[in-house]
Amino acid sequence: MNVMDMIEEKQIKKDVDSFDVGDRVKVHVVIREGEKERIQIFKGDVIAKRGSGTRASFTVRKISFGIGVERIFPLHSKMVKKIEPVRKGKVRRAKLYYLRNLRGKAARIKEVR
């Protein structure tokens, strides 16, 4: 085990809930405004996961006022307080970038029952 692996091992969060691509999640993000801190929830569908270890990240997409909004979150960041799975999605792809071109009901992901 080299020095980089030992440093990265300390940075990894142990309490991350498991979620996959296609799941709807609530991401609790710390927002800093001047001296104040608050937690804002970003709720959407996970369209991609990438990387491993401390470099792991995931992309969440939501529709806000008719406009698609995507955010990329580092999985082990201190700014991400909690990742709360809302529901499991049934998908057959690892990356759901095709959702960017779909509108309305066509852009929904079926739920696993």
Number of C-alpha atoms within 10 A of each C-alpha: 5 6 8 8 11 10 11 12 12 10 13 16 13 8 9 13 9 8 18 19 22 26 22 24 22 19 20 18 19 16 14 11 8 6 5 7 10 10 15 14 17 17 19 23 27 25 24 19 20 13 11 9 14 18 13 15 17 17 20 24 23 18 14 9 7 9 8 12 13 17 13 13 17 18 25 19 16 12 15 18 17 18 20 17 18 14 17 19 20 15 16 9 12 13 16 18 12 10 15 13 8 11 12 8 7 9 12 13 17 13 13 10 7
